Amino acid sequence: MFADFLSLMFTAALMTLGLAVCSLVIGLLFSVIFALLEANRFVGKPMAIL
C-alpha cells in the first residue's frame, strides 16, 4: 500500500518536473524568436538584440 502511494507520488513529481521543463523550453524558444524579430525590425541598430 505504501509502495503504491510512493510510486504514485514519484510519478506525479516526475510529470510535474517534465511539464515545468517543457514550459521553460517553450518560453525560451518564444523569447529567442521574438528577440530575433525585434532585431530584424531594427536592422540599423546592432544592439537591438540585447
C-alpha positions, 0 to 999 in steps of 0.5 A, a space after each residue: 500500500 505504501 509502495 503504491 502511494 510512493 510510486 504514485 507520488 514519484 510519478 506525479 513529481 516526475 510529470 510535474 518536473 517534465 511539464 515545468 521543463 517543457 514550459 521553460 523550453 517553450 518560453 525560451 524558444 518564444 523569447 529567442 524568436 521574438 528577440 530575433 524579430 525585434 532585431 530584424 525590425 531594427 536592422 540599423 541598430 546592432 544592439 537591438 538584440 540585447 
